[in-house]
Amino acid sequence: MTGATQDLHGADSVRLKRTEWIKVWDPFVRIFHRSLVGLFAFSILTGDEWKSAHILSGYLIAGLGALRVVWGLVGTEHARFANFIYRPTTVLAFLADTARMRAKRYLGHNPAGGAMVIALLAAISGIAATGYMMTTDAFWGIEWVEETHEALVYGTLGLVALHLAGVAFASFEHREISCVPC
């Protein structure tokens, strides 16, 4: 949901008169997002302490990621990748406009948010793949697999921090309340 303050006479006017709530995220995206956050936090907390729960959580995260990819291809308007995947030059131009506090407002993911979705999906896919590899005979005890798994987890935490900062900054810049999909 996005709380967008708009003028009664048009979006380009300077006068702001009312606030409208626009529902952007469909139920699947909301459930996916909440589940992913919860399972990721659970996985971090259980890492070396509760292996069976950690592994199960990893499988659930991998399943969620796969479902999100499918939903990104066939889902609702704002959930579809075609709605928010932009060329790198567009993302860089958007970031430059954001730094100057004059970025265009988007419903759903802006170009930087779209890039973040792809980065996060790639990161959790890498975490799931290396996590699975560590449970196989071929890769059990192989140091680079475990190191890559751990590096991807910490990298993902950094991406999450950037994601939250980006949402907060966009909310400030556009003077609206963003609910990352709540």
Order of alpha helices (4+ residues) and beta strands (2+ residues): beta-beta-alpha-alpha-alpha-alpha-alpha-beta
